Amino acid sequence: MSKELLNKHTAGVLGAVIKQPHWKKDELSSRLRQVLDEMRHDAGTQEAYLESLLRNVTYLFENTNRAISLLKFCVEEEKFMTQETFQQAMLEVPKLVNETNFFVENMPRFKELVYKGSTIEEQAAHGELVYCDSKLVNDMVIDFIGTFLQPNNKDFMFNFMEYASDVVVETVMQFCKTYSGLMLKELNSKEMIQK
């Protein structure tokens, strides 16, 4: 099959995913705003808030990478895991984070990505954007894989098995990042996320 067909299939699945109620603009905006407000409130200071954003972005990257590695495994092996197996494997991420020096070892890698701006306010605003983007990409990847593993969808999802796993993963990530960017642009243009 062609790359164009893979793009079409991926766009079709993600198009169905983002039609679900929890992806509606108002719902999405309200959820993101609530999470950011709670993080800001719990942090107390701008510096602690920025650190919290960095911590969450670091966690989300690990969570997304775990999910993508499981999708890659399914495509390589040409078989579907159950949704329960997927969820169980995803529960290993919080364990890894809590039982190791995960944040100490990984947060420095993301500091430059999150801490952009000349003032703490600019850094916090930029950090919020990076967090929201990371969160949307992560949630989209998880929803995509949930749809991919849904037993009723197997006949259609077998189409993805015809490609190299790297190509499938790269395509899914590319679409998730593009959709996330478009959603954030729309939410920001309506100032739905900003205070």
N, C-alpha and C positions, 0 to 999 in steps of 0.2 A: 504493500500500500504506500501511497505517497505521503509526504510530509503535510501537504495541503489537507489530506483526509484526516490525518492525526489532529491537525489544528482545528478542523471542523468538528471532530468528535469531542475534543477537549472543550472547545467553546460551547458545544451543546450541553455537555454535562455541567459545566460551571454556570451556564445560563439557567439551567434547571435548579441548581443549588441556590443561586442568589434570588430566585423567585420565592424562596421559602420566607415565611413571615419574619423570622429573626434577622433577615437581611434588608428589610424595608428601611428607608432612610431615617424616618423618625425614631424607630426602634433602635437602630444602630447608633444613631447620634446620642440618644438618651443613655444607652448602655455605656458607650465610650466616655461620655461626660461624667456619668456616675462613678465609673472606675477611677478616672483621673481625679475627681473631687475627693474620693475616699483616700487615694494615695497621697494627695496633697495634705489632707486633714491629718492623716496618720503620721506623716513626715514631720509636720510642725514648722520646719525651716525650709527655705528654698534649696539650700545645699542638700539637705536630707531628701527632699523631693526629687532632686536631680539624680541622686544616688539610687533612689527607689525606681525611677524610670530606667536607669542603666541596668539595674538588677533584673527588672522585668523583661527588658529587651533581650538580655543575655539568656534568660530562661526560655523565652519564646523561640529564639533561634535554635536552641537545643531541642525543644519540643517539635518544631517543624522538621528539623533534620532527622529525628527519630521516625516521625510519620513518613517522611519521604523515603527513608531507608526501607521501611516495611512495604511501601508501594513498589519500590525497586525490586525487592525480594519476590513479590508476587509475580511481577512481569518476567523476571529472570527464570523463575521456576515454572512459569505458565500455570499457576494454580492460585486459587483464592483462599485466603485464610478466613476464618469466621470473624464476624464483627466483635465477638467476645474476645477472641485471641488478640485482635488488634487493640481493643481497649485495655486488655491486660498488659500488653507490651508497652502501651503508652503510660501506664501507671509506674513503669520503671523510671521514667524521667524524674518525677518528684523524689523518688527514693535515691537516685543517683545524686541529685542536687543536695538533698539533706544529709546524706551519709558520706559525702566526700568534700574536698576543698574546691568544689566546682566553681563557685563564684570567685574565689580568690584567684583561681587559675584562669578563668575565662572572661571576667569583667574587663580587664585591661584591653582585650582585643576589640571591645565595642565602645570603649570610652571616646575615641576620636569620632565615631559615628554619632554618638548621642550628644556629647558636649560641644556643640557648635554655636558660636555667637560670642560677642565681645562682652556682654553683660550676663549676669545670672538669669535675668528675665528672658533674654534672647535664647540662652541655653535651655531654659525650662520649656519655652515655646517650641523650640526645635526638638527637644527630647520627647515632648508630647506627640509631635508628628511622627517621629521615628517609632515610638511605642505603638501608636494607633496603626501605622502601616504594618509593623511586625505582627500585631494582634490580628488584623484583618487577613493578612497572608496566612498566618497559622490556622485561623478558624476556617478559611476557605479550603486549605489543603486537607484539614481534618474532615470537612464536609464532603469534599471531592472523594476522599478515600472511603468514607462511609457509604456514599452512593456507589462507588466502584465495587465495594464488597457486598452490597445488598443482593441477596440471592435472586430476586426477581430481575435484576439488571445483568446477570451473568452473560446472557447471549450477546447483548450489545457490547459489554465490557471486554469480551474476548478479542474485539478489534484491537485493543491496546497491546495485547500479547504478541501481535505481529511485528512489533518494533523493538529495537534495542532498549533495554531498561533506562539507559542514560538519556536517550532521546525522549522517552515518555516523561521522565522526571523533569528534564529541562523544559519541555513544552508545558507541563502542568505548572511548574514554578513561574515560568514566563507569563502565562495567562493570569495566575493568581496575583502576581506583582502588578501587572497592568490593570486588572480590575480594581485592586486595592487603591492604586494611584488615582484612578478615575473617581472612585467613591469618595476618597478623601478630598479631592479637588472640589467635588460637588458639595460635600458637607462643609468644607471650609468657605466656599463661595457664599454659602448661606449662613456662615458663621454659626453653624449648629454645634460644632465641637468647641470652638473658642468660648471663653467666658463671656 
